[in-house]
Amino acid sequence: MDYWAVPALNFADENGFVPLTELLDKESMDYGINIVDHAILPMKESIVVIRQLTQALQKLQSVFYMPQEEN
């Protein structure tokens, strides 16, 4: 038996989780998967840029807030 991990929601009037595949029709699921497929590459590149920016800001912060030596 194969298992497929899918997002699920837990409603107050339900016992347990309801898979997203039971809430949406096939066309809506296909459309959502298509959106995710097209968004992965731009998100991957954005995450790299955000990490680089975060590292640069941390370096600048350490330079500006470094305790100065007393003479």
N, C-alpha and C positions, 0 to 999 in steps of 0.2 A: 504494500500500500504506500502510495506517495502522499506526502504532506506538502501543503503550500501555505507559507506564512503570509497572512493578510492582516491589515489593520482591522480592529474590531471596536465596537462601542458597547458600553455597559449602561443600559437604560434602567431607570428606577423600577419599572414594572416588569422587567425581565429577570430571569434567573440565569446569570452568566452573561457572557459577551455575545454580541450579534456581529458576525463578520460583515465587512463592508460589501462583500460580493452578494450578500442576501438583500442589501438595501438598495443596490443600484442594478439597472439592467445591463446587458452585455455591451450595448453601444456606449453607454456612459463609462463603463469600466475601460473599454478600449480607448476612448477619448482621453481619460485620465492617464492611462499608461503612456499614451502618445505624448502628452504634455510633459510627463516626467522624463521620458526618453530625450526630448528636445531640450530640457532644462539642465540636464546633468553636466554637459561640457561647459556651458557658461558659468555654472555654479562652481565647478572645480577650479576654473581659472580665477574666479572672484575670491575664492577662499585663499588661494596662494597670494594674491595681491593684499588681502586683508592681513594675513600673517606677516608679510614683509612690512607693511605699514605699522603694525603693532610693535614689531621688533625695533623699527626705527624710532618710534615714539618712546619706547622704553629706554633706548640708548640716550635720547635727548633728555629725558627726565632724569636719568642718572647723572648726566653732565651738569644740568642746572641745579639739582638739589644735592650734589655731592658736598659734604662738609669741607669747608676751606681750612687749610692748615694755617695755624697762627704763627706769626713770625716772632 
